Amino acid sequence: MRWYVVCFLLSLLVSSAFGQERRPTHCIALADATPGIAYVQKASWRDAVPEDQVRIRYIAHASFLLQTAGGLNVVTDFTGFIGTAPVIPDVVTMNHAHDTHYTEFPDPAIPHVLRGWGSFGLGIDHHLDLGEMLVRNVSTDIRSPYGGAEAEGNSIFVFEVAGLCIGHLGHLHHIPTPAQYAALGRMDVVMAPVDGGRTLPLSEMITVLHRLRSSVVLPMHWFSDASLERFLTGIGPVFDVKDTGESSLTVSLRELPARPTVWVLRPEYLSAEE
């Protein structure tokens, strides 16, 4: 009988964290026993993605291309330009802290354009189920360009695919609240802005990454090798660091690294010649 009582109390706790009944997601669970992650191989963005894997290509600034075995192409913090390759993404996500994270004029051929903001101060709620991938968001506050702050003005986007939970922290301006951490759930791979000022100070970003304890951290939004190096120095010694000079990696839910790993990708636009 005690076991049933404990389960009931836990279900109430999770429900109260969201304020409503939770929609299906494999990244938010009371227990998160996962086999792990295996990576990497050099590949062109044109190559087919193997079954049960996801390829992540760093394009520029805060834009990444996520590609699936089923042929989905998703671009984060889409600015309207991803290179000379003739690619129409299936999904683009955007944030509007600065115009280097969104476009007012996305190609109308893009099936799903997900803005990380709604009416001023009200945020937005995305839960896009594409079968192979679920895309959802957790709203966060941002500093307003006009002074003050905009409540729920940007979003952390989460991509659930191939058993993985992949998060993009967007233009994060504050340490997430306990409720926001709960809404994010498990983050196997996270793309984190490490500029150290325009988003979060480095010490606070490192605090966030220690709390998330993702298996793979992909630094983004760094403006020089010097600023990247400051982050890499600060994140140790808990995290391993790998820098192969490549722009992409392929991840799958198979083998966790022995320790959380920062994987440095070098930004590269998509080329029609590649």
Helices and strands as residue ranges (DSSP letters): H 2-18, E 53-60, E 63-68, E 73-75, E 91-94, E 112-115, E 127-129, E 133-143, E 149-161, E 164-168, H 178-184, E 189-193, H 202-212, E 216-220, H 225-235, E 240-243, E 248-252, E 261-264
